[in-house]
Amino acid sequence: GAELHDAAETLMQRLSPQEQAAVVLKDAFDMSLDETANVIGTTVGAVKAALHRGRERLKNDSADSPRPLPSRKLVEAFVTRYNEQDLPGLMALMLDTASVDMMSHVSETGRDAFERDRGWFWHNFNVEPHWPKEFLPEKTEWRVVEYQGESIALVFNTFQGMEFLASVMRLDELEGKVARIRVYACCPEVVQTIGAALELQTLPPIYRIPDAFEPTD
């Protein structure tokens, strides 16, 4: 258990979501390149690139010095504006050059991407018309918690009166604004590790959002 926790934490700290998925599926679960690409919804070439980057970062202890942690004030502002359904307010918190990285689902960079229909932000405010009823939570709420010295955002969904941890988000901060959002909804090892540490119930693991929910260009 301790080794698994340490491994998950190392992946979370050092690798991007796509690098995490590629390393876990290929190196830990021994999937083929084709199988790995299919699970995370990308190409074999992208998997090879993610594997190379991820393996190199894990081998080199001196690589990638710890990133500056976001201020709790910024994370709280982000979470509050989401819970208030304040999309313009969320946009105001984002740098023009910021990125949203959600493993196997979407990677967006820049204000034009954030403001487009069917992008990541759009889906967070337009779930009901596009999700089958059995996937619709009765309630969704974001909260800020401290986890190993970092302020992170947790997403909770309520089904049949029971609350589950559905996703984890980490923010990078630059000049007082959000420079990057890392979304771990499709990284169940991360969600389950944090859920266990905080004694929270988690949803069944998923590695990919169903095709019907994926954004279009």
SETORFI-399816 format. One record per residue (C-alpha): residue in three letters; chain; x, y, z. Coordinates in nm, 2 decimals. Each point is the difference from the previous one (the first is absolute). Layout:
REC miti donu     xx     yy     zz
REC  ALA    A      X      Y      Z
...
! end
This chain:
REC miti donu     xx     yy     zz
REC  GLY    A   0.00   0.00   0.00
REC  ALA    A   0.27   0.25   0.09
REC  GLU    A   0.19  -0.08  -0.32
REC  LEU    A  -0.31   0.05  -0.21
REC  HIS    A  -0.07   0.33   0.17
REC  ASP    A   0.36   0.12  -0.06
REC  ALA    A  -0.02  -0.10  -0.36
REC  ALA    A  -0.33   0.17  -0.06
REC  GLU    A   0.13   0.32   0.17
REC  THR    A   0.32  -0.01  -0.22
REC  LEU    A  -0.21  -0.03  -0.31
REC  MET    A  -0.23   0.28   0.11
REC  GLN    A   0.29   0.24   0.08
REC  ARG    A   0.22  -0.07  -0.30
REC  LEU    A  -0.20  -0.10  -0.30
REC  SER    A  -0.28   0.15  -0.20
REC  PRO    A  -0.33  -0.19  -0.01
REC  GLN    A   0.08  -0.15  -0.34
REC  GLU    A   0.35  -0.10   0.11
REC  GLN    A  -0.15  -0.16   0.31
REC  ALA    A  -0.25  -0.20  -0.20
REC  ALA    A   0.26  -0.12  -0.25
REC  VAL    A   0.25  -0.11   0.26
REC  VAL    A  -0.27  -0.18   0.22
REC  LEU    A  -0.17  -0.18  -0.29
REC  LYS    A   0.31  -0.09  -0.19
REC  ASP    A   0.26  -0.06   0.27
REC  ALA    A  -0.22  -0.11   0.29
REC  PHE    A  -0.28  -0.18  -0.17
REC  ASP    A   0.21  -0.12  -0.30
REC  MET    A  -0.25   0.12  -0.26
REC  SER    A   0.12   0.03  -0.36
REC  LEU    A   0.05   0.34  -0.16
REC  ASP    A  -0.32  -0.05  -0.20
REC  GLU    A  -0.20  -0.09   0.31
REC  THR    A   0.14   0.29   0.20
REC  ALA    A  -0.08   0.24  -0.28
REC  ASN    A  -0.36  -0.13  -0.02
REC  VAL    A  -0.06   0.03   0.38
REC  ILE    A   0.12   0.36   0.03
REC  GLY    A  -0.14   0.11  -0.34
REC  THR    A   0.31   0.10  -0.19
REC  THR    A   0.24  -0.12  -0.26
REC  VAL    A   0.28  -0.26   0.03
REC  GLY    A   0.25   0.28  -0.08
REC  ALA    A  -0.13   0.21   0.28
REC  VAL    A   0.02  -0.29   0.24
REC  LYS    A   0.37  -0.06  -0.09
REC  ALA    A   0.07   0.37   0.05
REC  ALA    A  -0.18   0.00   0.34
REC  LEU    A   0.19  -0.32   0.11
REC  HIS    A   0.33   0.15  -0.10
REC  ARG    A  -0.06   0.32   0.20
REC  GLY    A  -0.15  -0.18   0.30
REC  ARG    A   0.28  -0.26   0.02
REC  GLU    A   0.27   0.27  -0.02
REC  ARG    A  -0.16   0.21   0.27
REC  LEU    A  -0.04  -0.30   0.23
REC  LYS    A   0.36  -0.11  -0.05
REC  ASN    A   0.16   0.35   0.06
REC  ASP    A  -0.03   0.09   0.36
REC  SER    A   0.11   0.35  -0.06
REC  ALA    A  -0.24   0.07  -0.29
REC  ASP    A  -0.29   0.24   0.04
REC  SER    A   0.06   0.18   0.32
REC  PRO    A  -0.32   0.03   0.21
REC  ARG    A  -0.25   0.23  -0.16
REC  PRO    A  -0.11   0.31   0.20
REC  LEU    A  -0.32  -0.09   0.19
REC  PRO    A  -0.31   0.20  -0.06
REC  SER    A  -0.13   0.23   0.27
REC  ARG    A  -0.30  -0.12   0.18
REC  LYS    A  -0.16   0.34  -0.08
REC  LEU    A   0.01  -0.07  -0.37
REC  VAL    A  -0.13  -0.36   0.03
REC  GLU    A  -0.28   0.12   0.22
REC  ALA    A  -0.09   0.27  -0.25
REC  PHE    A  -0.01  -0.26  -0.28
REC  VAL    A  -0.21  -0.24   0.20
REC  THR    A  -0.24   0.27   0.12
REC  ARG    A  -0.06   0.13  -0.35
REC  TYR    A  -0.07  -0.35  -0.13
REC  ASN    A  -0.25  -0.07   0.28
REC  GLU    A  -0.17   0.33  -0.08
REC  GLN    A  -0.01  -0.09  -0.37
REC  ASP    A   0.19   0.32  -0.08
REC  LEU    A   0.16  -0.08  -0.33
REC  PRO    A   0.12   0.36  -0.07
REC  GLY    A   0.16   0.00   0.35
REC  LEU    A   0.18  -0.32  -0.08
REC  MET    A   0.13   0.14  -0.33
REC  ALA    A   0.13   0.30   0.18
REC  LEU    A   0.22  -0.22   0.22
REC  MET    A   0.16  -0.17  -0.30
REC  LEU    A   0.32   0.12  -0.17
REC  ASP    A  -0.04   0.05  -0.37
REC  THR    A   0.27  -0.26  -0.05
REC  ALA    A  -0.13  -0.25   0.26
REC  SER    A  -0.07  -0.36  -0.07
REC  VAL    A  -0.25  -0.27   0.11
REC  ASP    A   0.13  -0.35   0.00
REC  MET    A  -0.25  -0.29   0.05
REC  MET    A   0.15  -0.34  -0.07
REC  SER    A  -0.17  -0.19  -0.28
REC  HIS    A  -0.26   0.27  -0.05
REC  VAL    A   0.12   0.34  -0.10
REC  SER    A   0.30   0.23   0.00
REC  GLU    A  -0.07   0.37  -0.06
REC  THR    A   0.23   0.30  -0.01
REC  GLY    A  -0.09   0.36  -0.02
REC  ARG    A  -0.30   0.22   0.05
REC  ASP    A  -0.16  -0.09  -0.33
REC  ALA    A   0.00  -0.36   0.09
REC  PHE    A  -0.15   0.07   0.35
REC  GLU    A  -0.28   0.21  -0.14
REC  ARG    A  -0.10  -0.23  -0.29
REC  ASP    A  -0.32  -0.21   0.00
REC  ARG    A   0.05  -0.36   0.11
REC  GLY    A   0.33   0.07   0.17
REC  TRP    A   0.09  -0.10   0.35
REC  PHE    A  -0.15   0.31   0.17
REC  TRP    A  -0.32  -0.03  -0.22
REC  HIS    A  -0.05  -0.36   0.11
REC  ASN    A   0.02   0.09   0.36
REC  PHE    A  -0.30   0.23  -0.04
REC  ASN    A  -0.20  -0.20  -0.26
REC  VAL    A   0.00  -0.36   0.13
REC  GLU    A  -0.37  -0.08   0.02
REC  PRO    A  -0.09   0.01  -0.37
REC  HIS    A   0.29  -0.23  -0.10
REC  TRP    A   0.03  -0.26   0.28
REC  PRO    A  -0.23  -0.31   0.02
REC  LYS    A  -0.23   0.03   0.30
REC  GLU    A   0.18  -0.29   0.18
REC  PHE    A   0.32   0.21   0.00
REC  LEU    A  -0.16   0.32   0.13
REC  PRO    A   0.08   0.08   0.36
REC  GLU    A  -0.26   0.14   0.22
REC  LYS    A   0.25   0.26   0.11
REC  THR    A   0.35   0.11  -0.09
REC  GLU    A   0.22   0.21   0.23
REC  TRP    A   0.37   0.10  -0.01
REC  ARG    A   0.19   0.05   0.33
REC  VAL    A   0.35   0.10   0.09
REC  VAL    A   0.21  -0.23   0.23
REC  GLU    A   0.36  -0.01   0.10
REC  TYR    A   0.18  -0.31  -0.11
REC  GLN    A   0.37  -0.05   0.08
REC  GLY    A   0.06   0.37   0.04
REC  GLU    A  -0.19   0.10  -0.32
REC  SER    A  -0.34   0.16  -0.05
REC  ILE    A  -0.19  -0.22  -0.25
REC  ALA    A  -0.35   0.00  -0.13
REC  LEU    A  -0.23  -0.30   0.04
REC  VAL    A  -0.31  -0.07  -0.19
REC  PHE    A  -0.28  -0.18   0.18
REC  ASN    A  -0.30  -0.16  -0.17
REC  THR    A  -0.31  -0.12   0.19
REC  PHE    A  -0.19  -0.31  -0.12
REC  GLN    A  -0.31  -0.13   0.19
REC  GLY    A   0.09   0.22   0.29
REC  MET    A   0.36  -0.12   0.03
REC  GLU    A   0.29   0.22  -0.07
REC  PHE    A   0.30  -0.12  -0.19
REC  LEU    A   0.34   0.15  -0.10
REC  ALA    A  -0.01   0.01  -0.38
REC  SER    A   0.30   0.21  -0.09
REC  VAL    A   0.31   0.18   0.12
REC  MET    A   0.14   0.32  -0.15
REC  ARG    A   0.34   0.17   0.06
REC  LEU    A   0.07   0.35  -0.11
REC  ASP    A   0.32   0.17  -0.10
REC  GLU    A   0.03   0.36   0.08
REC  LEU    A   0.18   0.28  -0.18
REC  GLU    A  -0.03   0.37   0.07
REC  GLY    A  -0.30  -0.06   0.22
REC  LYS    A  -0.20  -0.18  -0.27
REC  VAL    A  -0.05  -0.36  -0.10
REC  ALA    A   0.27  -0.12  -0.24
REC  ARG    A  -0.10  -0.36  -0.02
REC  ILE    A  -0.28  -0.23   0.12
REC  ARG    A   0.08  -0.37   0.04
REC  VAL    A  -0.32  -0.21   0.00
REC  TYR    A   0.02  -0.35   0.14
REC  ALA    A  -0.36  -0.12  -0.06
REC  CYS    A   0.14  -0.27  -0.23
REC  CYS    A   0.29  -0.09   0.22
REC  PRO    A  -0.17  -0.23   0.25
REC  GLU    A   0.32  -0.10   0.18
REC  VAL    A   0.05   0.37   0.10
REC  VAL    A  -0.37   0.05   0.10
REC  GLN    A  -0.01  -0.32   0.20
REC  THR    A   0.33   0.07   0.18
REC  ILE    A  -0.11   0.35   0.10
REC  GLY    A  -0.35  -0.13   0.09
REC  ALA    A   0.15  -0.27   0.23
REC  ALA    A   0.24   0.25   0.16
REC  LEU    A  -0.30   0.23   0.08
REC  GLU    A  -0.24  -0.28   0.08
REC  LEU    A  -0.23   0.08  -0.29
REC  GLN    A  -0.21  -0.23  -0.21
REC  THR    A   0.10   0.00  -0.37
REC  LEU    A  -0.18  -0.08  -0.32
REC  PRO    A   0.08  -0.32  -0.20
REC  PRO    A   0.32   0.05  -0.20
REC  ILE    A  -0.02   0.14  -0.35
REC  TYR    A   0.29   0.07  -0.24
REC  ARG    A  -0.20   0.17  -0.27
REC  ILE    A  -0.31   0.22  -0.03
REC  PRO    A  -0.26  -0.17  -0.22
REC  ASP    A   0.02   0.12  -0.36
REC  ALA    A  -0.33   0.18   0.01
REC  PHE    A   0.14   0.24   0.25
REC  GLU    A   0.32   0.08  -0.18
REC  PRO    A   0.05   0.36  -0.13
REC  THR    A   0.01   0.07  -0.37
REC  ASP    A   0.21   0.24  -0.19
! end
